[in-house]
Amino acid sequence: MTSSSAASAPTSELLSVARAVALEAGALVLEARRGAVEVAAAKSSSVDVVTQVDRDAESLIRGRLAELRPGDAFFGEESGGGSGTTGLTWVVDPIDGTVNFLYGIPHYAVSIAVVEGDADPQSWRALAGVVVNPATGELFSAAAGAGAHLGDRAIRVAEPVALEQALVATGFAYLAETRAEQGEAVARLLPRVRDIRRMGTASLDLCAVACGRVNAYFERTLNPWDHAAGALIAAEAGASITGLPGARADHRFLLAAHPEVAAMLGEVLAEVGARPSTAPGPAA
């Protein structure tokens, strides 16, 4: 891909596109949740599920982006990638938190980000991102260099606290053996922090860091669509977004927190085995 048109597309324009498409997809998802929702298929494991609504929402998003941003590349959870010519890639999760959605738990999101480069967290430059919770109507957004917002209100991460006062969010992989390792690590972490939250939607967990609802969030085995928008929102709100030492956040590890909290928590996560010293296998 060429990046010749990346600089010519204002981030404000890209953000407007992301917001409009996310809201339209969110309306589709919310309306579908009023009826019966069933599992359409399993993916990496029997608990990693997809519904027809996931597929319908991604189809809508992909179609709208093709109309509004012809030439841009696309990378979505359900339909994979498509090449482009502009140097920009839209990274999309049509329903982040599908299990919550399936059970009617009002904590799931449409996540749309646009990055300069390919859909690779190690090399992309995030330009704009939107995360909308259709069940609550909350819309989080950010553009590179322009700060983060909840609706029209600017948001910032919580001020740093001692680790024993930190409320920490996390999530678990789909593969049973990885979940077992994560459970053991969390059990060792729990006595060292205020408490732990597992809410089931990575994009919204990152937004919770951005607006101070939690002090930190960490997770392994995230896919690019899980964190592309949320990580930008958290970073624009003042969070440090880190991966394994010497690497950006990716499927191996992601930690988001105020920089002072991230420094303290990162060391502890390594001690308790929550931050791997070597890369795990493919993202779950």
matplotlib code that plots the C-alpha trace (Angstrom):
import matplotlib.pyplot as plt

x = [0.0, 1.0, 0.6, 0.3, -3.2, -2.9, -1.8, -4.4, -7.3, -7.9, -8.3, -11.4, -12.9, -11.9, -13.4, -16.7, -16.8, -16.0, -18.6, -21.4, -20.8, -20.4, -23.7, -25.5, -24.1, -24.9, -28.5, -28.6, -27.1, -29.4, -32.5, -31.4, -30.8, -34.5, -35.3, -33.8, -30.1, -28.4, -24.9, -24.1, -20.7, -17.7, -14.3, -11.1, -12.9, -16.4, -16.7, -15.4, -18.7, -20.1, -23.8, -25.5, -25.7, -21.9, -21.8, -24.7, -23.1, -19.7, -21.3, -23.1, -19.8, -17.8, -20.3, -20.6, -16.9, -16.5, -19.0, -17.6, -13.9, -13.3, -9.7, -9.1, -8.2, -10.4, -9.7, -12.6, -13.1, -15.7, -14.9, -11.1, -9.2, -9.3, -6.5, -6.5, -4.6, -4.6, -2.4, -5.2, -6.8, -10.1, -9.8, -13.3, -14.9, -18.7, -19.6, -16.8, -18.1, -20.2, -20.8, -22.2, -24.4, -25.6, -26.6, -28.2, -25.6, -25.6, -21.9, -20.8, -19.5, -19.0, -15.4, -14.1, -10.5, -8.6, -4.9, -2.1, -0.4, -1.5, -3.5, -0.4, -0.2, 3.6, 3.8, 0.5, -0.2, -3.7, -5.5, -9.0, -11.2, -14.7, -16.2, -20.0, -22.0, -25.4, -27.1, -26.2, -25.7, -22.2, -19.8, -16.1, -13.9, -10.5, -8.4, -4.6, -3.4, -6.9, -7.7, -10.3, -14.0, -17.1, -19.8, -18.9, -17.0, -13.2, -12.0, -8.7, -7.3, -7.6, -4.8, -2.1, -2.7, -0.8, -1.0, -3.0, -5.6, -5.8, -8.9, -7.7, -9.6, -8.6, -9.9, -9.2, -8.4, -10.7, -8.3, -8.7, -5.0, -4.3, -7.3, -5.9, -2.6, -4.3, -6.5, -3.5, -1.8, -4.9, -5.2, -1.6, -2.4, -5.6, -4.1, -1.9, -4.5, -7.8, -9.9, -10.1, -12.9, -13.6, -16.3, -15.9, -15.3, -11.7, -12.6, -14.8, -12.2, -9.7, -12.3, -12.9, -9.2, -9.6, -12.4, -11.1, -13.6, -10.7, -7.1, -5.6, -6.4, -4.3, -4.9, -3.2, -4.3, -6.1, -6.6, -6.0, -9.7, -10.1, -7.8, -7.2, -9.9, -9.8, -6.1, -6.0, -8.8, -7.0, -3.7, -5.3, -6.8, -3.3, -2.8, 0.4, -0.2, 2.5, 3.2, 6.1, 9.4, 10.7, 7.5, 4.2, 1.0, -0.3, -1.8, 1.1, 0.3, -1.3, -1.3, -3.1, -2.9, -1.7, 2.1, 3.0, 0.5, 1.7, 5.3, 4.3, 1.8, 3.9, 6.6, 4.0, 2.3, 5.7, 6.2, 2.9, 3.1, 0.4, 2.8, 4.6, 8.4, 8.1, 5.5, 2.5, 1.1, -1.3, -3.9, -7.0]
y = [0.0, 3.6, 6.2, 9.0, 10.0, 9.3, 12.8, 14.3, 12.7, 14.9, 12.9, 14.8, 13.6, 10.0, 10.3, 11.5, 8.5, 6.1, 7.7, 7.7, 4.1, 2.9, 4.5, 2.9, -0.5, 0.0, 0.6, -2.6, -4.6, -3.1, -3.8, -7.4, -7.9, -7.2, -10.5, -14.0, -14.3, -17.6, -18.9, -19.2, -20.9, -21.4, -20.3, -21.0, -23.0, -24.0, -20.8, -18.5, -17.9, -15.7, -14.8, -13.9, -10.4, -10.1, -11.0, -8.7, -5.8, -6.3, -6.5, -3.2, -1.6, -2.9, -1.7, 1.8, 2.2, 1.1, 3.8, 6.6, 5.7, 3.9, 2.8, 2.2, -1.3, -3.2, -5.7, -7.2, -10.0, -11.8, -11.2, -10.8, -8.3, -6.5, -4.6, -0.9, 1.8, 4.8, 3.6, 3.5, 0.4, 0.2, -2.3, -3.4, -5.5, -5.5, -6.8, -6.8, -8.9, -11.3, -13.6, -10.6, -9.8, -13.4, -13.5, -10.1, -8.4, -4.7, -4.5, -5.0, -2.6, -1.8, -0.9, 0.9, 2.3, 3.6, 3.2, 4.3, 1.1, -2.5, -4.1, -4.8, -3.3, -3.4, -1.0, 0.9, 4.5, 4.8, 7.9, 7.7, 5.4, 5.0, 2.5, 2.6, 0.6, 0.2, -0.9, 2.2, 4.7, 5.7, 6.6, 6.9, 8.5, 9.8, 11.2, 11.2, 14.4, 15.6, 14.0, 11.5, 12.0, 10.3, 11.9, 15.6, 15.5, 15.3, 12.4, 11.7, 8.7, 8.6, 10.1, 7.6, 5.6, 3.1, -0.4, -1.7, 1.0, 0.2, -1.3, -3.5, -4.9, -8.0, -10.7, -14.3, -16.2, -18.7, -21.7, -23.7, -24.2, -20.5, -19.6, -21.9, -20.1, -16.7, -17.8, -18.8, -15.5, -13.5, -15.4, -14.3, -10.7, -10.3, -9.7, -7.0, -4.7, -3.1, -5.6, -7.1, -6.7, -9.0, -7.4, -9.2, -6.5, -5.4, -2.2, -1.0, -2.0, 0.3, 3.1, 2.4, 3.2, 6.3, 7.8, 6.7, 3.9, 1.6, 2.3, -0.3, -3.0, -5.9, -8.9, -11.5, -12.9, -9.8, -9.5, -6.2, -5.5, -5.9, -3.0, -0.8, 1.8, 1.4, 1.7, 5.0, 6.3, 5.3, 6.8, 10.1, 10.2, 10.0, 6.3, 4.4, 1.5, -1.1, -4.7, -7.0, -5.3, -3.8, -4.3, -2.5, -4.0, -6.9, -10.4, -11.4, -8.7, -5.3, -3.1, 0.2, 2.5, 5.9, 5.8, 5.7, 2.9, 1.0, 1.1, -0.4, -2.9, -4.1, -5.3, -7.1, -8.7, -10.1, -11.5, -13.2, -14.7, -12.5, -10.9, -13.6, -13.6, -15.2, -14.9, -17.4, -19.1, -17.5, -15.1, -16.9]
z = [0.0, -0.5, 2.2, -0.3, 0.8, 4.5, 5.3, 3.0, 5.0, 8.1, 11.3, 12.0, 8.8, 9.5, 13.0, 11.6, 9.3, 12.1, 14.4, 11.8, 10.8, 14.4, 15.4, 12.4, 13.2, 16.9, 16.0, 14.0, 16.9, 19.5, 17.4, 16.8, 20.6, 21.1, 19.4, 19.8, 19.4, 18.7, 18.1, 14.4, 14.8, 17.1, 16.1, 18.0, 20.7, 21.8, 23.9, 21.2, 19.4, 16.6, 16.0, 12.8, 14.2, 14.3, 10.6, 9.7, 11.5, 9.9, 6.5, 7.1, 8.3, 5.5, 2.9, 4.4, 4.6, 1.0, 0.0, 2.2, 2.0, -1.4, -1.7, 2.0, 3.2, 5.6, 8.4, 10.3, 12.8, 10.8, 7.2, 7.2, 5.2, 1.9, 0.2, -0.4, -2.2, 0.2, 2.9, 5.4, 7.0, 8.9, 11.8, 12.9, 15.6, 14.8, 18.3, 20.9, 23.8, 21.8, 24.8, 26.8, 23.8, 23.5, 27.2, 27.1, 29.4, 28.4, 28.1, 24.4, 21.8, 18.1, 17.7, 14.6, 14.1, 11.1, 11.1, 8.8, 7.5, 7.6, 10.4, 12.4, 15.9, 15.7, 12.8, 12.4, 13.4, 14.8, 13.5, 14.8, 16.7, 18.1, 20.6, 21.1, 23.5, 21.9, 25.1, 27.0, 24.2, 25.4, 22.6, 23.2, 20.5, 19.8, 17.0, 17.1, 18.9, 19.6, 23.0, 23.9, 24.5, 26.0, 23.9, 23.8, 27.1, 27.2, 29.4, 31.2, 33.0, 36.8, 38.8, 40.0, 43.1, 45.2, 43.7, 46.6, 45.8, 42.1, 40.5, 37.7, 34.8, 32.8, 30.5, 29.7, 26.6, 24.9, 25.0, 28.2, 29.0, 28.6, 30.8, 33.5, 33.5, 33.6, 36.5, 38.5, 37.8, 38.7, 42.0, 42.9, 41.8, 43.7, 47.2, 45.8, 44.3, 45.4, 43.3, 39.9, 37.3, 34.4, 32.3, 29.0, 26.4, 25.7, 23.9, 26.7, 29.3, 27.5, 27.5, 31.2, 31.7, 29.6, 31.7, 35.1, 35.8, 36.4, 37.1, 34.8, 32.3, 31.1, 28.8, 26.7, 23.3, 22.0, 18.3, 16.5, 16.2, 20.0, 20.9, 17.8, 18.7, 22.5, 22.8, 20.9, 23.1, 26.3, 25.0, 24.0, 27.5, 29.0, 29.5, 28.8, 26.4, 26.6, 25.4, 26.2, 26.9, 23.8, 21.8, 21.3, 22.7, 20.6, 21.0, 23.4, 26.0, 26.5, 29.6, 29.8, 32.8, 33.9, 33.3, 37.0, 37.7, 34.6, 35.8, 39.1, 37.8, 35.0, 37.4, 39.5, 36.5, 35.5, 39.1, 39.3, 35.7, 34.2, 31.8, 29.8, 29.4, 26.0, 23.3, 23.5, 20.4, 18.0, 19.3, 20.8]

ax = plt.figure().add_subplot(projection="3d")
ax.plot(x, y, z, "-o")
ax.set_aspect("equal")
plt.show()
